[in-house]
Amino acid sequence: PGQRAVKGPDSRRPQEQGSQTIYGLHAVRTMLQRHPERVTAVRVAERRDDLRAREIDELARRAQIPVQRVETGVLKQELGDVAHQGVTADIRPLPPWTEDDLIAAVQEAAHGPRQGARAPLILALDGVQDPHHLGACLRTADACGVLAVMVPRDRAAQVTPVVRKVAVGAAETTPVVAVKNLVRTIKLLKDAGLWVVGADTDGAKPAHEVDLKGGVVLVLGAEGD
């Protein structure tokens, strides 16, 4: 029920305009659990009939999201040679934040009316170019309650299907802000009342001894430099 077999790429339902594709069991399941309203379609390889695939099918069925059973070759043609695990989904992406959105969110978190609200924590990534590293940073940022992740617009990894796969759903819940000038935006965040803490291999203190209470921008540098 709720499924139809798709034998080739010509018979696939067209992707909704403006949607993006995520893949992998964890990423798709997390999206269905946390934001099913943003999932428009799910595709599962015909040969997958294990417990995890059936769980995804059930989550989609409950949310009345169409599920297509497709040949593995269709997924490979769609995504290329990636570890999709036989599961993909079309989603409405999280709207990207602008620099103005970031500053407004920081000010609301720091001075807003919500009693007991957490002090804003921003993760700034300076020149991280490996999409796997960006995905891992997003995953950890989501677990630590980061308000947003900030990256330079140029010469740095941006959110891609690979990043979404590694992030295991965190790219769909943690806003990523691509800024033109990282130094300028950090200064704006300082003017908004946040402290800036930079990670450095020659730093005077181990990370676990640093006071990160209050509003903080945590800056991590590139893999090599």
N, C-alpha and C positions, 0 to 999 in steps of 0.2 A: 504493500500500500504506500502511495506517495512516491513511488520510484518508477523510472522508465529506463530501459536499456538504451544506450547510445553506442552505435557501432562504429562511428567514424567522426572525424572533426567536422564534416560538412553538416551533420545533423545536430550539432550542439546548439543549445539555446544561446543566443547572442548575449554577451556580457553587458550588463546595464552600463549606460554611459556614465563616466566619472568614477566607476567602481575600480577596486584593486583586488588582486588575487593574493591570498595567503595560502600557505601549504604546510603540511606536517600535522601529525595527530594532536600534539599538545597545543599548537597555535590555533587550530580550528576548534578544538574542544573548548579552550579557554574563551574564545570569542563567542561561541554559542552559549556558554554558561553566564558570561558577564554582560555581553552586549548583543543579544540575539536580534534586536531591532535593526542592527546595522548589517546583518548578513542577508544577502539576497539569493544566494544559491550555494549548494554544496555538491561536490562531485566525489564519488568514491569508486575506486577501482573494482571491477567486477570480481576479481579473485579475492578481495578482502572480505572475509566473513568471520572475523575474530571478535572477541569481546569489545575491544576498543573501537573498532569500526561500527559495531552495532550500537555502542553508546552514542557515538556521533550521530548516527541515523536517528536514534530515539530523541536526542536533544533537538535536532532539526525538525522532526515530526511534531514535537510538542509546540514549537514556535511557528508551525505552519510554513516552514521554509522548504522549497522544493529540493529533493535529493535526486541526483542522476547517477546511475551506475554506468561507468564508462570503461572502455578498454584502456589498459595501461599506456598503450601507444598514444592515445589522445592526450593524456596528461604530460607525457614526454614532449609531444609536439607543442603543447601549450607553454610548458615551463622550461624546456631544455633539460640538460643532464644534471638534475638536482635531486636531493634525497627528499622527495615529496611524500614518501610513505603511503602512497596510494590515496591521499586525501587532499582536496583543495576546497577553497570557498571564495566566492566573490563577496566583497564587503564594501560598504560605504566608508571611506577612510575617515579617520579622525581629522577634523579640519585643522590645517596648520595654523600655528600661532605666529603672529607678528611680534616685533619688538614691543609695540604698544600693548598688545595683549599680555605679554609677559610682565611688563611694569605694572599694568592695572591689576593683574592677579596677585603680584607681590604686595601691592599696597592694600588690596582687600584682605589678604591673608594676615598681614601685619597689623592692620588697623580696622578690620571689618567688624561687624556687629556680632559675629558668631562667638559665643562664649566658649572658652576652652579650645579655640582653634589652634592648630599647630603653627609654630613659627615657620616661615617659608624656607625650604631648602632647595637650592638650584644646583644642578650639576652642569658645569661648563667643560666641554671636551675640546681641547686645543689641538687640532690637526690629527685627529684619529681617522685614519684612512682605511683600515681594515673593517669591512662590514660585519665580520664575526665579532670583532671587539666592540663595535657600536651596539650590536644586538645584546651582547653580554652586559654592557653598561646599562642599557635600558631595562634589562631584566632585574638587575640589582637595584636600580633606581626605583622601579615600581615597588619592589619589596620593602624599600626603606622609606617610602612615602614622599619621594621627591616631587615637588610641584611641577617642574618642567626640566627638560634637558636642552641645553643650548649648544649649538655647533656652528662653526663658521660656514658660510654659504659656499665658499670656494676651497678647493684642495682639502676636502674632508669628506668622510663617508656620510651619505644621506640615507634616509629610510627607503629601503628596497625590499623586494620579496625575501632576499637572503637575510636581511636584518630582521624582518618580521619573523622568519622561521627561528632564528637563534634567540630572539627576544621572547618567544613562547607566549605571545599575546600581549606583552607589555607595550609594544609599539602601538597598540590600539587603545591604550588607556593612559599612557604618559605622553603629554604633549612634547613635541620636538620643535624647537625654535631655531631656524637657520638665519643667522644674522650676518650682515655685511661686514661689520667691524666688531670683532669680539672684545677688543680693549674698550671701545666706546660703550658697548652695552654693559660691560662689567662696571664701568664708571657710573653709569646710570643706576645700576643696582646698588652701588655704594651710596649714591646720593639718596636712594630710597630707604637707606638705613641698614643694609645688609653688610656683614663682614665678609671679606674674601679670604679664603684659605687655599693655598696652592700646594699641591703635592710635588715633592722634589726628592730625588734620591739622596741629595746632600742636606736634606732638612735637619734641623736641630732636634726635633722630637719625633718619636715613632707615632704613627697615625692614631693608635689607641689612646695616646696621652693628650691629644689635642682637644680643647674645649670647643665642641660644635653646637653648643646651646645657642638659642636665639636664631635670628635670620642669618643664613649663611649661603654664600656661593662657594662651592667646592670645585676647584679647577684641577683637572687631570690632563697631563700632556700626552703627546704622541708616543707611539710605541718605540720609535727609534731615538728621537731627539729630546 
